[in-house]
Amino acid sequence: MFNALLATKEDGQQSVDVTQIDHASLAETGVLIKIDYSTINYKDALAITGAAPIIRQHPLVPGIDLAGTIEDSDDPAWQVGDKVIVNGWGMGEAHSGGLAQYARVPSSFLVKLPQNMTTRHAMCIGTAGYTAALCVDALEAQGVTPTQGEILVTGASGGVGSVAVALLSAREFSVGASTGKPGAAAYLTHLGASSIIDRHTLSEAGKPLQAERWAGVVDAVGGNSLANACAQTRYGGVVTACGLAESAALPATVMPFILRGVILHGVDSVMAPHASRLSAWARLARDMDLNLLETMVTEIGLSDVTTMAPDVLAGKITGRLLVDVNR
């Protein structure tokens, strides 16, 4: 038996509680992982609160992230004792996920923990930080360089935004960090932001084309903020879109794309191919200041998750929420 956050449903009502479950309830095949840490991402908060139908079957353990040690493997490529990371792949949706002390997943889900990281580091980063790395990879793959101008990061005080600011700064980009939290300015400057943008200047409806400012964008919020970011992007600039914390809508026109050649690049972390994952984690291992990473993190236990999830949806959390599943 082991502790897990378990989502159940009765008469159409979802309940999520810490309980003990048996190893026999895990998948019959795959790699058994003793989990050290997980996280709470925006998607996890949607699932845990029931604000969106993320969980597709009940009972199910939420959690789209985990890091830990292999205790049993049905794949000779992965050995007992290997330290591994899992992000996405339907965990916490169709497969029981990381908010538990154990998980059994297909070996194809696994990424080897980088040598310079601990499992704690990996989950301080989590899907939010891994997604940020995918976005920075996409910007650079499209030829965006520091000499071309500023990069805008929306939702900058959240998980994706915090890591994006740090990664971009490490690559010597000038970063404009958009936030709705006046108290987050010092935090974002510490991470490497060169300017702080009031979120409200982006979240209101704006003109289809606006003054050109950004060479690139990492957008984690969608809605008017994404539309305005596109309208403010320089000729040939690249906008990466990876989230919907503000809105799933995109109230924009085609003008930035057909008059300025702006590229809108969607970033998916859930089903990203293995090569993209390896590239993102290699970037994080190379460019992420692990001491700086610790300043982004609030650590909680498994029993705190249901209390904190509504705060994630309300935008009350700065940085990352790390979950020690063993307390």
N, C-alpha and C positions, 0 to 999 in steps of 0.2 A: 504494500500500500504506500501511496505517496500523496503529498498535498498538491492540489490543483485548483485553479479558478474554473469552475464549471458552469456553463450556461445551459439551463434547462427551460423547457416551455410546457405550460399546462393551460388549457383553455385559452390559447392564444396569447398568454401573458408570459414574457420571458423573465426568469430569475437568474441572477449570477451571484454565486457564493463560493467561498473557499471550502473545499471538502476533501475527503480522502477518497481516492479511486485506486482500483487494482491495475496492475500491469497488464492483466488480461484484457482490459478495455482499450488498450492501445492497438494500433494496426498490427496485423499478424506478421507482416514482412517489413523489411527495411532496416535502418540503422538505429539502434537504441542510444539515445543521448542523455546523459546526466546533465541537467541544465544548471548553470551557475546564475545567469542573469537573463532577463528579458527587458522589454521597454513598454511604454504606452505611447503609441503614435495617434494621430488624429483618427485614422481608420479604426484603430483599436477602441478608441473612445466611442465612436459611432456604434461599434458592435456591442460593447459592454452596456451602454445606456439604452440600446435598442432604438436609437435615433434614426438609424437606417438599417435595412435588412441585410447586413453584411454576413451574418451567420446563416448558412444555408441549410443546416441540419442540426438537430438537437438530440441528445446532449452533445456538447462540443466544448473543448478548451479554447478560449480566445488567445490571441497573441500572434502577431505576424512576424515576430523576431525571436531568436534565441541564440545563445552561445554557451557551449559546454564541452564535455568530453565524451567520446564514444565509449560505451560499455559493452556493446555487442554489434557485430557487423555481418551482413550477408553478402558483402561486396569486398573481394580481396584488395581492391584499390584503397580501402579505408580500414585502418587497423584500430583495435582497442587501444585507448590512450590518446588517439588523435584529438586535437583541439579544433573545433569547427564552429562555423557561423551558418545560420539559416535565415534568409529574408524572403518573405512573400511565398510564392508558389502555391497560393491558396490556403496557407496555414491560417488558422483562425477564421476561415470561411467555410471550406469544405473538408479540411483536415484539422484535427486537433493541433493546437499551436503551442506557443512558448511560455504561457503563463501557468507553468506547472514545474514540478521538480524533474519530470522525465517527459520525453517525447520519442516516438518512433516515426521516422520519415524515410522516404526513398533516398538512396544515396545520391541521386541526381540533383537533389536539393542543396547539397553541401558545398560550402566554400571553406578551404583550409584557413585557419586563423593565421594572419601575417605574423612573422617571427618577432617583430618588435612590439606586438600588442598582446595584452591579456584579454581574457573573455570579458572582463569588466570594461576595458577600453572599447571593445567591439560593440557592446550594448549601450555604452554612452553615445556611440555613433548611431547604431541601429538603422532601421530602414530610412529614417529621416535623413541621417548623414550620408548614407549610401546613395539615396536619391539625389542629394546635393552634389555628390561626386559625379553621378551620371550626367547631371546638368552641366557641370564644369567641363567634363569630357566632351559633351556635345558642342559647347561654345568653342572650345579649342579645335575640335575636329572640323568645324566650319570656318576656321581661320581667324577667329577673334583673338587679338593680342592686346597687351596692356597699352601699347602705343596708340591704339585706335580710339581710346576714350573710356569713359566711366561704364561700369556695370551696375545696373539696378538690381537689388534683391528685395522682393516684396515679402511681407510676413517675416521680416528679418530677425525678430526676437524669438520666433518659434524654432522648432527643431531643425527643419530643412534650412531655414534662413540663417540660423546661427552658424551651422557648419559651412554653408555656402560662403558667408562673409569671411570666415577664417581661411577656407581653401583658396578663395580668390585673392585675398590679401597676401597669402603665402606665395602666390604666383605673380605678385607685384601689380595686380590690378588695382585701380582706384574704384572703391565700392561706395555706392549710394545705398544706404540701408533704410528701407521704408518700414515704419512701425507706428502703431497707434498707442504705444505706451511711452509717455514722456519720460518716465523714470528709467527707460531702457537705454537712453543715449550713452551713458558712461559704459554700460555693458557692451554695447555694439562697437563703440570706439576702441575698447579694450580688445575686442576680437579682430579689429583691423579696419573697420569702416572709416572712410574719409569724410563722409557727410551723412547727416541724418535727415530723412525725408518724412514729413508728416503724412501718415497714411491717408488722411482725409483729403489731401490734395490729389490723390489718385482714385479714391473710392467713389467720388461723385462722377456723374456722366460728363464726358468731355467731348471736344471736337474730334472729328475723324482723323485729322492731321494736326499735329501740334509742333511746337519748336523742337528741332532735333537735339537730343541730348545723349542718349544711351547707345553705346556700341554693342551692348548685349544686355540680356535680362535673364534672371532666374526668378520665375514667378511661381509661388506656392499657393496663391489665393484665388485666381480666376476673377470673374465678374468685371466690373468697371475698372478695377486696378489693372487687370491684364489688357483690357481694351486701350486704356490710356498709355500703358507701357508700350504697346505696339505703335500707338500714334506718336510717341515721343522718341522712338528708336531711329537712329541715324540711317542714312542710305546704306543698304547692304548689311545692316545689323542683324543679329540673331536673338530671338526671344525663345527661351525654353520654358515650357509650361508643364508643371507637375502636380498641381494641387487645386483645391476648390474650397478653401477655408472661408472665403468671402462668398463665392457663388459658383455654381456649375455653369452659369450662363456666360456667353461671350458677346456682349452688346457692341460689336465692332463693325466696321465696314472693310471692304477689300482695299481701300485706298493705300494703307501703309505697304501692302504687299505688291500692288501693281504700279505704284508711283515711286516707291522708294526701294523696292526689291527686298523688303524685310522678310526674313525667314522665321516662321513660327514652327518650332520643333517640339513635338510632344515627347514627354519622358515618362515611361512606364517602368516602375521598379518591380512589380509583382511577377511578371512573366519574362523579364529581361533575359536574353540568352546568357549562357555561362561565360562567354568571352567578355561581354559587357560588364558582368559582375566582377570578374577577375581584374579588369581594367580599373573599375571604380575602387575596389579595395586596395589595389596597388597604389592608386593616387592617395587614398586616405593614409596608407602606411608611410608613404613618402612625404606628404605635404602637411598632414594634420599634426599640429603641436599637441602632444598628448597632455602636457601640463595645462595648456590653454583649454583643452577639452574638459578637464575636471571642473573648470569654472562655469561650464554650461549646465552642470548636472545637479538635479535633486534626486537623491536616492530614497526609495520607499520599499516597503515589504509587500508581499503578496496580498495581505489583508487590507492594505491601503488602496488597492487599485480601484475598487468600485467607488470609493469616496473621491478620488482624484479625477476620474474620467470626465465628469461633468465640467470640471474646471478647464480641462483640455479643450472641450468644445466651446467654452465661453471665452477662450483666448486669454485665460488668466495665468497660464504657465509660461515662464521665460526659460528658453533653452530646452533641455531634454529631461525626461523622467526615466530614471533607471530603476528597474525592479529586481531586487534580490529575492529570487523565488524561494530561497531557503530560510527566510525569516518573515 
